[in-house]
């Protein structure tokens, strides 16, 4: 199954119908993922196209629709890993809304970002060294080992917060017959790493 994401065009459309029509007619995709940049103003047109049987959705990318207080498309505006209980609660509630919308549109999946471990960003520095051919250098090895040790030391608290949130999210999703997909990310700071996947 191949679907096209509205991440490509949601930012330049003011009407949901036109956004979806562009993907269906110009690019000839039958299956669409609603991305995390879907604003509330696009929702009526999306619902109208769905109700008319003109579009099918494979998934919604959390948070969809975008929370009204968030001005730019950002799947990381609220994190399940956040230290703040208020932010985690907001992440869960907004995810419930995404799941409810997915159920209304017969989309079988909701894609989630889980958050990150709060540490100095290391990914781009390691990539730059590797691109320069220095992935075996002492500097690269020292940076990488230091990052791994730090993450291993502090990650358990972040992971526990994520698991606590996911229990509620999964329960809600199951009640709506929607499945949850966890997106693995490019950054070493982000959750989950390969070791953290079951």
C-alpha positions, 0 to 999 in steps of 0.5 A, a space after each residue: 500500500 502506497 499513500 501520499 501525505 498532505 505534508 507536501 501541500 497542506 501549508 499552501 491550501 485554505 480549503 481541504 477539498 482543494 488540498 485533497 483534489 490536488 493529490 488525487 487528480 494531479 498526482 493520481 494517488 488513491 490513498 492519502 495520509 493526513 499529515 500533522 499540518 492539517 489546520 482546523 480550517 481544512 477539516 470541513 473540506 476533508 470531511 466533505 470529500 470523505 462523506 462523498 466517497 471521493 477519498 480514502 485515508 491510510 493514516 493520520 499523523 499526530 497531531 491532526 488536526 493541529 492544536 489551535 494554539 500551535 501556529 506552525 505544523 509541528 508533530 513535536 509541539 507536545 511530547 509524551 516524554 516531557 518533564 511537565 505533566 501538563 504537557 504530557 496531558 496535553 499530548 495525550 488529549 490531542 492524540 485522543 482527538 487525532 484517534 477520534 478523527 481517524 475513526 471518523 474517517 475510517 483511517 486504520 492508523 495514527 502515527 506518533 512521535 514519542 518525544 526525546 531524551 533531554 540531552 545536548 543534540 549530538 546527531 548532526 555533529 556525528 553526521 558531519 564527522 561521518 560525512 567528512 570521513 572521520 567516523 573512525 576518528 578519536 573525536 567521533 568515537 569520544 562524542 558517540 560514546 559520551 552520548 550513548 553513556 549519557 542517554 543510557 543514564 538518563 533515558 529510563 525516566 523519559 521512557 517511563 513517562 512515554 510508556 505511561 502516556 502510551 497505555 492511555 493512548 492505546 486503550 483509547 485507540 483500541 476502543 475506536 478500532 484504530 492502530 498506533 504506529 510509532 515513528 522511529 526518528 533520525 536523531 539519537 536524542 529522539 525516542 525510540 532508539 533501536 534498543 528501546 523497541 520491543 
